[in-house]
Amino acid sequence: KDRPKNGGPPLTPKERKGSVVKLFVNDLMDISGADYRVDIFETNAVNYGAPQIRERVFFIGNRYG
């Protein structure tokens, strides 16, 4: 997970864990405006009866007002 251990350059801020999610939320806020709030939840599918041990990300958007 860390490139210096593998002989590559260090990760940039855009490549670090969670950076894609932050970019997605920022783009979503730009499109929809500041009237929305986006909550992000990370959960494991096995906790909800799925026969897989996989992490899932849920985005829940609420409109203010």
PDB file with one MODEL, atoms N, CA, C and O in Angstrom:
MODEL        1
ATOM      1  N   LYS A   1       0.807  -1.202   0.000  1.00  0.00           N
ATOM      2  CA  LYS A   1       0.000   0.000   0.000  1.00  0.00           C
ATOM      3  C   LYS A   1       0.844   1.257   0.000  1.00  0.00           C
ATOM      4  O   LYS A   1       0.360   2.337  -0.338  1.00  0.00           O
ATOM      5  N   ASP A   2       2.089   1.122   0.374  1.00  0.00           N
ATOM      6  CA  ASP A   2       2.963   2.288   0.429  1.00  0.00           C
ATOM      7  C   ASP A   2       4.007   2.128  -0.660  1.00  0.00           C
ATOM      8  O   ASP A   2       4.805   1.190  -0.622  1.00  0.00           O
ATOM      9  N   ARG A   3       4.013   3.007  -1.603  1.00  0.00           N
ATOM     10  CA  ARG A   3       4.902   2.858  -2.760  1.00  0.00           C
ATOM     11  C   ARG A   3       6.392   2.849  -2.432  1.00  0.00           C
ATOM     12  O   ARG A   3       7.129   2.104  -3.079  1.00  0.00           O
ATOM     13  N   PRO A   4       6.883   3.628  -1.469  1.00  0.00           N
ATOM     14  CA  PRO A   4       8.329   3.547  -1.216  1.00  0.00           C
ATOM     15  C   PRO A   4       8.802   2.131  -0.887  1.00  0.00           C
ATOM     16  O   PRO A   4       9.934   1.773  -1.211  1.00  0.00           O
ATOM     17  N   LYS A   5       7.953   1.319  -0.249  1.00  0.00           N
ATOM     18  CA  LYS A   5       8.329  -0.059   0.044  1.00  0.00           C
ATOM     19  C   LYS A   5       8.444  -0.875  -1.242  1.00  0.00           C
ATOM     20  O   LYS A   5       9.212  -1.834  -1.308  1.00  0.00           O
ATOM     21  N   ASN A   6       7.686  -0.495  -2.249  1.00  0.00           N
ATOM     22  CA  ASN A   6       7.700  -1.212  -3.529  1.00  0.00           C
ATOM     23  C   ASN A   6       8.634  -0.573  -4.540  1.00  0.00           C
ATOM     24  O   ASN A   6       8.685  -1.002  -5.693  1.00  0.00           O
ATOM     25  N   GLY A   7       9.372   0.444  -4.125  1.00  0.00           N
ATOM     26  CA  GLY A   7      10.328   1.073  -5.014  1.00  0.00           C
ATOM     27  C   GLY A   7       9.777   2.209  -5.849  1.00  0.00           C
ATOM     28  O   GLY A   7      10.480   2.734  -6.712  1.00  0.00           O
ATOM     29  N   GLY A   8       8.535   2.602  -5.613  1.00  0.00           N
ATOM     30  CA  GLY A   8       7.934   3.691  -6.380  1.00  0.00           C
ATOM     31  C   GLY A   8       7.947   4.989  -5.589  1.00  0.00           C
ATOM     32  O   GLY A   8       8.367   5.009  -4.432  1.00  0.00           O
ATOM     33  N   PRO A   9       7.490   6.069  -6.202  1.00  0.00           N
ATOM     34  CA  PRO A   9       7.440   7.353  -5.499  1.00  0.00           C
ATOM     35  C   PRO A   9       6.336   7.347  -4.441  1.00  0.00           C
ATOM     36  O   PRO A   9       5.398   6.554  -4.534  1.00  0.00           O
ATOM     37  N   PRO A  10       6.437   8.221  -3.439  1.00  0.00           N
ATOM     38  CA  PRO A  10       5.383   8.295  -2.420  1.00  0.00           C
ATOM     39  C   PRO A  10       4.047   8.689  -3.047  1.00  0.00           C
ATOM     40  O   PRO A  10       4.003   9.312  -4.109  1.00  0.00           O
ATOM     41  N   LEU A  11       2.968   8.319  -2.377  1.00  0.00           N
ATOM     42  CA  LEU A  11       1.635   8.660  -2.860  1.00  0.00           C
ATOM     43  C   LEU A  11       1.398  10.160  -2.761  1.00  0.00           C
ATOM     44  O   LEU A  11       1.802  10.801  -1.790  1.00  0.00           O
ATOM     45  N   THR A  12       0.747  10.704  -3.764  1.00  0.00           N
ATOM     46  CA  THR A  12       0.368  12.113  -3.723  1.00  0.00           C
ATOM     47  C   THR A  12      -0.927  12.234  -2.928  1.00  0.00           C
ATOM     48  O   THR A  12      -1.598  11.225  -2.708  1.00  0.00           O
ATOM     49  N   PRO A  13      -1.303  13.445  -2.487  1.00  0.00           N
ATOM     50  CA  PRO A  13      -2.565  13.597  -1.752  1.00  0.00           C
ATOM     51  C   PRO A  13      -3.780  13.083  -2.532  1.00  0.00           C
ATOM     52  O   PRO A  13      -4.736  12.596  -1.928  1.00  0.00           O
ATOM     53  N   LYS A  14      -3.754  13.184  -3.860  1.00  0.00           N
ATOM     54  CA  LYS A  14      -4.879  12.696  -4.666  1.00  0.00           C
ATOM     55  C   LYS A  14      -4.945  11.175  -4.736  1.00  0.00           C
ATOM     56  O   LYS A  14      -5.969  10.619  -5.133  1.00  0.00           O
ATOM     57  N   GLU A  15      -3.859  10.495  -4.353  1.00  0.00           N
ATOM     58  CA  GLU A  15      -3.811   9.035  -4.435  1.00  0.00           C
ATOM     59  C   GLU A  15      -4.013   8.362  -3.079  1.00  0.00           C
ATOM     60  O   GLU A  15      -4.097   7.136  -3.010  1.00  0.00           O
ATOM     61  N   ARG A  16      -4.088   9.124  -2.027  1.00  0.00           N
ATOM     62  CA  ARG A  16      -4.212   8.534  -0.698  1.00  0.00           C
ATOM     63  C   ARG A  16      -5.611   7.989  -0.467  1.00  0.00           C
ATOM     64  O   ARG A  16      -6.558   8.345  -1.169  1.00  0.00           O
ATOM     65  N   LYS A  17      -5.726   7.121   0.527  1.00  0.00           N
ATOM     66  CA  LYS A  17      -6.997   6.474   0.849  1.00  0.00           C
ATOM     67  C   LYS A  17      -8.074   7.520   1.123  1.00  0.00           C
ATOM     68  O   LYS A  17      -7.861   8.450   1.900  1.00  0.00           O
ATOM     69  N   GLY A  18      -9.217   7.365   0.490  1.00  0.00           N
ATOM     70  CA  GLY A  18     -10.337   8.271   0.689  1.00  0.00           C
ATOM     71  C   GLY A  18     -10.357   9.474  -0.225  1.00  0.00           C
ATOM     72  O   GLY A  18     -11.323  10.236  -0.223  1.00  0.00           O
ATOM     73  N   SER A  19      -9.306   9.660  -1.008  1.00  0.00           N
ATOM     74  CA  SER A  19      -9.234  10.861  -1.845  1.00  0.00           C
ATOM     75  C   SER A  19     -10.261  10.831  -2.972  1.00  0.00           C
ATOM     76  O   SER A  19     -10.800  11.877  -3.332  1.00  0.00           O
ATOM     77  N   VAL A  20     -10.542   9.673  -3.533  1.00  0.00           N
ATOM     78  CA  VAL A  20     -11.525   9.581  -4.609  1.00  0.00           C
ATOM     79  C   VAL A  20     -12.916   9.906  -4.077  1.00  0.00           C
ATOM     80  O   VAL A  20     -13.706  10.565  -4.753  1.00  0.00           O
ATOM     81  N   VAL A  21     -13.207   9.449  -2.879  1.00  0.00           N
ATOM     82  CA  VAL A  21     -14.505   9.738  -2.263  1.00  0.00           C
ATOM     83  C   VAL A  21     -14.656  11.234  -2.035  1.00  0.00           C
ATOM     84  O   VAL A  21     -15.719  11.795  -2.300  1.00  0.00           O
ATOM     85  N   LYS A  22     -13.612  11.882  -1.548  1.00  0.00           N
ATOM     86  CA  LYS A  22     -13.669  13.330  -1.324  1.00  0.00           C
ATOM     87  C   LYS A  22     -13.872  14.081  -2.636  1.00  0.00           C
ATOM     88  O   LYS A  22     -14.650  15.033  -2.691  1.00  0.00           O
ATOM     89  N   LEU A  23     -13.182  13.661  -3.686  1.00  0.00           N
ATOM     90  CA  LEU A  23     -13.359  14.292  -4.993  1.00  0.00           C
ATOM     91  C   LEU A  23     -14.784  14.099  -5.507  1.00  0.00           C
ATOM     92  O   LEU A  23     -15.374  15.024  -6.063  1.00  0.00           O
ATOM     93  N   PHE A  24     -15.330  12.913  -5.324  1.00  0.00           N
ATOM     94  CA  PHE A  24     -16.701  12.630  -5.752  1.00  0.00           C
ATOM     95  C   PHE A  24     -17.695  13.525  -5.020  1.00  0.00           C
ATOM     96  O   PHE A  24     -18.583  14.105  -5.645  1.00  0.00           O
ATOM     97  N   VAL A  25     -17.554  13.641  -3.712  1.00  0.00           N
ATOM     98  CA  VAL A  25     -18.468  14.480  -2.929  1.00  0.00           C
ATOM     99  C   VAL A  25     -18.316  15.944  -3.319  1.00  0.00           C
ATOM    100  O   VAL A  25     -19.313  16.657  -3.431  1.00  0.00           O
ATOM    101  N   ASN A  26     -17.095  16.402  -3.527  1.00  0.00           N
ATOM    102  CA  ASN A  26     -16.887  17.796  -3.948  1.00  0.00           C
ATOM    103  C   ASN A  26     -17.537  18.067  -5.299  1.00  0.00           C
ATOM    104  O   ASN A  26     -18.160  19.112  -5.487  1.00  0.00           O
ATOM    105  N   ASP A  27     -17.397  17.136  -6.242  1.00  0.00           N
ATOM    106  CA  ASP A  27     -18.041  17.299  -7.545  1.00  0.00           C
ATOM    107  C   ASP A  27     -19.560  17.287  -7.413  1.00  0.00           C
ATOM    108  O   ASP A  27     -20.250  18.063  -8.074  1.00  0.00           O
ATOM    109  N   LEU A  28     -20.074  16.416  -6.568  1.00  0.00           N
ATOM    110  CA  LEU A  28     -21.514  16.352  -6.340  1.00  0.00           C
ATOM    111  C   LEU A  28     -22.035  17.659  -5.754  1.00  0.00           C
ATOM    112  O   LEU A  28     -23.100  18.139  -6.142  1.00  0.00           O
ATOM    113  N   MET A  29     -21.289  18.225  -4.830  1.00  0.00           N
ATOM    114  CA  MET A  29     -21.696  19.494  -4.221  1.00  0.00           C
ATOM    115  C   MET A  29     -21.639  20.629  -5.242  1.00  0.00           C
ATOM    116  O   MET A  29     -22.478  21.530  -5.206  1.00  0.00           O
ATOM    117  N   ASP A  30     -20.666  20.599  -6.148  1.00  0.00           N
ATOM    118  CA  ASP A  30     -20.584  21.625  -7.192  1.00  0.00           C
ATOM    119  C   ASP A  30     -21.788  21.558  -8.127  1.00  0.00           C
ATOM    120  O   ASP A  30     -22.313  22.586  -8.555  1.00  0.00           O
ATOM    121  N   ILE A  31     -22.219  20.335  -8.440  1.00  0.00           N
ATOM    122  CA  ILE A  31     -23.352  20.162  -9.345  1.00  0.00           C
ATOM    123  C   ILE A  31     -24.659  20.563  -8.669  1.00  0.00           C
ATOM    124  O   ILE A  31     -25.471  21.281  -9.251  1.00  0.00           O
ATOM    125  N   SER A  32     -24.856  20.098  -7.446  1.00  0.00           N
ATOM    126  CA  SER A  32     -26.144  20.292  -6.779  1.00  0.00           C
ATOM    127  C   SER A  32     -26.222  21.583  -5.984  1.00  0.00           C
ATOM    128  O   SER A  32     -27.313  21.986  -5.581  1.00  0.00           O
ATOM    129  N   GLY A  33     -25.110  22.233  -5.751  1.00  0.00           N
ATOM    130  CA  GLY A  33     -25.108  23.460  -4.959  1.00  0.00           C
ATOM    131  C   GLY A  33     -24.930  23.158  -3.482  1.00  0.00           C
ATOM    132  O   GLY A  33     -24.813  22.002  -3.075  1.00  0.00           O
ATOM    133  N   ALA A  34     -24.913  24.201  -2.703  1.00  0.00           N
ATOM    134  CA  ALA A  34     -24.654  24.056  -1.269  1.00  0.00           C
ATOM    135  C   ALA A  34     -25.918  23.731  -0.485  1.00  0.00           C
ATOM    136  O   ALA A  34     -25.889  23.712   0.746  1.00  0.00           O
ATOM    137  N   ASP A  35     -27.037  23.475  -1.179  1.00  0.00           N
ATOM    138  CA  ASP A  35     -28.286  23.158  -0.494  1.00  0.00           C
ATOM    139  C   ASP A  35     -28.359  21.707  -0.038  1.00  0.00           C
ATOM    140  O   ASP A  35     -29.351  21.303   0.568  1.00  0.00           O
ATOM    141  N   TYR A  36     -27.341  20.929  -0.315  1.00  0.00           N
ATOM    142  CA  TYR A  36     -27.353  19.517   0.028  1.00  0.00           C
ATOM    143  C   TYR A  36     -26.256  19.181   1.033  1.00  0.00           C
ATOM    144  O   TYR A  36     -25.207  19.824   1.087  1.00  0.00           O
ATOM    145  N   ARG A  37     -26.535  18.161   1.815  1.00  0.00           N
ATOM    146  CA  ARG A  37     -25.546  17.613   2.743  1.00  0.00           C
ATOM    147  C   ARG A  37     -25.341  16.155   2.347  1.00  0.00           C
ATOM    148  O   ARG A  37     -26.313  15.434   2.125  1.00  0.00           O
ATOM    149  N   VAL A  38     -24.118  15.724   2.260  1.00  0.00           N
ATOM    150  CA  VAL A  38     -23.816  14.344   1.882  1.00  0.00           C
ATOM    151  C   VAL A  38     -23.116  13.660   3.045  1.00  0.00           C
ATOM    152  O   VAL A  38     -22.074  14.116   3.515  1.00  0.00           O
ATOM    153  N   ASP A  39     -23.708  12.556   3.504  1.00  0.00           N
ATOM    154  CA  ASP A  39     -23.097  11.726   4.541  1.00  0.00           C
ATOM    155  C   ASP A  39     -22.557  10.468   3.874  1.00  0.00           C
ATOM    156  O   ASP A  39     -23.183   9.914   2.970  1.00  0.00           O
ATOM    157  N   ILE A  40     -21.400  10.027   4.324  1.00  0.00           N
ATOM    158  CA  ILE A  40     -20.745   8.856   3.747  1.00  0.00           C
ATOM    159  C   ILE A  40     -20.607   7.799   4.837  1.00  0.00           C
ATOM    160  O   ILE A  40     -20.096   8.071   5.923  1.00  0.00           O
ATOM    161  N   PHE A  41     -21.070   6.594   4.531  1.00  0.00           N
ATOM    162  CA  PHE A  41     -20.982   5.496   5.480  1.00  0.00           C
ATOM    163  C   PHE A  41     -20.244   4.339   4.834  1.00  0.00           C
ATOM    164  O   PHE A  41     -20.525   3.967   3.695  1.00  0.00           O
ATOM    165  N   GLU A  42     -19.301   3.775   5.568  1.00  0.00           N
ATOM    166  CA  GLU A  42     -18.590   2.581   5.111  1.00  0.00           C
ATOM    167  C   GLU A  42     -19.014   1.442   6.015  1.00  0.00           C
ATOM    168  O   GLU A  42     -18.919   1.546   7.238  1.00  0.00           O
ATOM    169  N   THR A  43     -19.478   0.359   5.422  1.00  0.00           N
ATOM    170  CA  THR A  43     -19.940  -0.776   6.203  1.00  0.00           C
ATOM    171  C   THR A  43     -19.558  -2.069   5.494  1.00  0.00           C
ATOM    172  O   THR A  43     -19.215  -2.065   4.312  1.00  0.00           O
ATOM    173  N   ASN A  44     -19.620  -3.154   6.218  1.00  0.00           N
ATOM    174  CA  ASN A  44     -19.284  -4.448   5.651  1.00  0.00           C
ATOM    175  C   ASN A  44     -20.572  -5.167   5.272  1.00  0.00           C
ATOM    176  O   ASN A  44     -21.511  -5.220   6.068  1.00  0.00           O
ATOM    177  N   ALA A  45     -20.622  -5.711   4.083  1.00  0.00           N
ATOM    178  CA  ALA A  45     -21.833  -6.360   3.576  1.00  0.00           C
ATOM    179  C   ALA A  45     -22.238  -7.567   4.410  1.00  0.00           C
ATOM    180  O   ALA A  45     -23.425  -7.888   4.481  1.00  0.00           O
ATOM    181  N   VAL A  46     -21.294  -8.237   5.037  1.00  0.00           N
ATOM    182  CA  VAL A  46     -21.612  -9.420   5.837  1.00  0.00           C
ATOM    183  C   VAL A  46     -22.477  -9.054   7.044  1.00  0.00           C
ATOM    184  O   VAL A  46     -23.216  -9.901   7.546  1.00  0.00           O
ATOM    185  N   ASN A  47     -22.399  -7.824   7.512  1.00  0.00           N
ATOM    186  CA  ASN A  47     -23.223  -7.387   8.644  1.00  0.00           C
ATOM    187  C   ASN A  47     -24.698  -7.268   8.278  1.00  0.00           C
ATOM    188  O   ASN A  47     -25.547  -7.124   9.158  1.00  0.00           O
ATOM    189  N   TYR A  48     -25.005  -7.328   6.989  1.00  0.00           N
ATOM    190  CA  TYR A  48     -26.384  -7.194   6.521  1.00  0.00           C
ATOM    191  C   TYR A  48     -26.869  -8.454   5.816  1.00  0.00           C
ATOM    192  O   TYR A  48     -27.805  -8.402   5.018  1.00  0.00           O
ATOM    193  N   GLY A  49     -26.238  -9.578   6.107  1.00  0.00           N
ATOM    194  CA  GLY A  49     -26.698 -10.859   5.594  1.00  0.00           C
ATOM    195  C   GLY A  49     -26.151 -11.272   4.241  1.00  0.00           C
ATOM    196  O   GLY A  49     -26.529 -12.325   3.728  1.00  0.00           O
ATOM    197  N   ALA A  50     -25.284 -10.488   3.655  1.00  0.00           N
ATOM    198  CA  ALA A  50     -24.699 -10.861   2.366  1.00  0.00           C
ATOM    199  C   ALA A  50     -23.661 -11.969   2.581  1.00  0.00           C
ATOM    200  O   ALA A  50     -22.956 -11.962   3.590  1.00  0.00           O
ATOM    201  N   PRO A  51     -23.561 -12.912   1.653  1.00  0.00           N
ATOM    202  CA  PRO A  51     -22.594 -13.999   1.819  1.00  0.00           C
ATOM    203  C   PRO A  51     -21.174 -13.609   1.410  1.00  0.00           C
ATOM    204  O   PRO A  51     -20.378 -14.470   1.035  1.00  0.00           O
ATOM    205  N   GLN A  52     -20.861 -12.340   1.479  1.00  0.00           N
ATOM    206  CA  GLN A  52     -19.539 -11.854   1.084  1.00  0.00           C
ATOM    207  C   GLN A  52     -18.990 -10.951   2.174  1.00  0.00           C
ATOM    208  O   GLN A  52     -19.735 -10.210   2.815  1.00  0.00           O
ATOM    209  N   ILE A  53     -17.699 -11.017   2.375  1.00  0.00           N
ATOM    210  CA  ILE A  53     -17.040 -10.099   3.303  1.00  0.00           C
ATOM    211  C   ILE A  53     -16.436  -8.992   2.450  1.00  0.00           C
ATOM    212  O   ILE A  53     -15.283  -9.065   2.026  1.00  0.00           O
ATOM    213  N   ARG A  54     -17.245  -7.968   2.213  1.00  0.00           N
ATOM    214  CA  ARG A  54     -16.813  -6.836   1.384  1.00  0.00           C
ATOM    215  C   ARG A  54     -17.235  -5.546   2.042  1.00  0.00           C
ATOM    216  O   ARG A  54     -18.322  -5.440   2.609  1.00  0.00           O
ATOM    217  N   GLU A  55     -16.362  -4.573   1.956  1.00  0.00           N
ATOM    218  CA  GLU A  55     -16.725  -3.255   2.450  1.00  0.00           C
ATOM    219  C   GLU A  55     -17.477  -2.513   1.360  1.00  0.00           C
ATOM    220  O   GLU A  55     -17.123  -2.576   0.183  1.00  0.00           O
ATOM    221  N   ARG A  56     -18.521  -1.810   1.773  1.00  0.00           N
ATOM    222  CA  ARG A  56     -19.345  -1.024   0.853  1.00  0.00           C
ATOM    223  C   ARG A  56     -19.382   0.410   1.338  1.00  0.00           C
ATOM    224  O   ARG A  56     -19.252   0.677   2.532  1.00  0.00           O
ATOM    225  N   VAL A  57     -19.560   1.324   0.414  1.00  0.00           N
ATOM    226  CA  VAL A  57     -19.680   2.740   0.754  1.00  0.00           C
ATOM    227  C   VAL A  57     -21.063   3.200   0.326  1.00  0.00           C
ATOM    228  O   VAL A  57     -21.498   2.940  -0.796  1.00  0.00           O
ATOM    229  N   PHE A  58     -21.746   3.884   1.229  1.00  0.00           N
ATOM    230  CA  PHE A  58     -23.067   4.428   0.947  1.00  0.00           C
ATOM    231  C   PHE A  58     -23.009   5.940   1.044  1.00  0.00           C
ATOM    232  O   PHE A  58     -22.444   6.494   1.987  1.00  0.00           O
ATOM    233  N   PHE A  59     -23.596   6.596   0.063  1.00  0.00           N
ATOM    234  CA  PHE A  59     -23.707   8.051   0.050  1.00  0.00           C
ATOM    235  C   PHE A  59     -25.176   8.389   0.259  1.00  0.00           C
ATOM    236  O   PHE A  59     -26.038   7.931  -0.491  1.00  0.00           O
ATOM    237  N   ILE A  60     -25.456   9.187   1.274  1.00  0.00           N
ATOM    238  CA  ILE A  60     -26.825   9.626   1.528  1.00  0.00           C
ATOM    239  C   ILE A  60     -26.839  11.138   1.453  1.00  0.00           C
ATOM    240  O   ILE A  60     -26.151  11.822   2.211  1.00  0.00           O
ATOM    241  N   GLY A  61     -27.636  11.649   0.524  1.00  0.00           N
ATOM    242  CA  GLY A  61     -27.728  13.095   0.344  1.00  0.00           C
ATOM    243  C   GLY A  61     -29.047  13.623   0.876  1.00  0.00           C
ATOM    244  O   GLY A  61     -30.107  13.058   0.606  1.00  0.00           O
ATOM    245  N   ASN A  62     -28.976  14.710   1.634  1.00  0.00           N
ATOM    246  CA  ASN A  62     -30.165  15.365   2.176  1.00  0.00           C
ATOM    247  C   ASN A  62     -30.181  16.799   1.701  1.00  0.00           C
ATOM    248  O   ASN A  62     -29.144  17.459   1.622  1.00  0.00           O
ATOM    249  N   ARG A  63     -31.360  17.266   1.390  1.00  0.00           N
ATOM    250  CA  ARG A  63     -31.503  18.663   1.000  1.00  0.00           C
ATOM    251  C   ARG A  63     -31.928  19.470   2.216  1.00  0.00           C
ATOM    252  O   ARG A  63     -32.852  19.091   2.936  1.00  0.00           O
ATOM    253  N   TYR A  64     -31.247  20.584   2.435  1.00  0.00           N
ATOM    254  CA  TYR A  64     -31.599  21.457   3.549  1.00  0.00           C
ATOM    255  C   TYR A  64     -32.935  22.121   3.277  1.00  0.00           C
ATOM    256  O   TYR A  64     -33.261  22.453   2.138  1.00  0.00           O
ATOM    257  N   GLY A  65     -33.708  22.312   4.346  1.00  0.00           N
ATOM    258  CA  GLY A  65     -34.937  23.089   4.209  1.00  0.00           C
ATOM    259  C   GLY A  65     -36.185  22.332   4.265  1.00  0.00           C
ATOM    260  O   GLY A  65     -37.265  22.914   4.157  1.00  0.00           O
TER     261      GLY A  65
ENDMDL
END
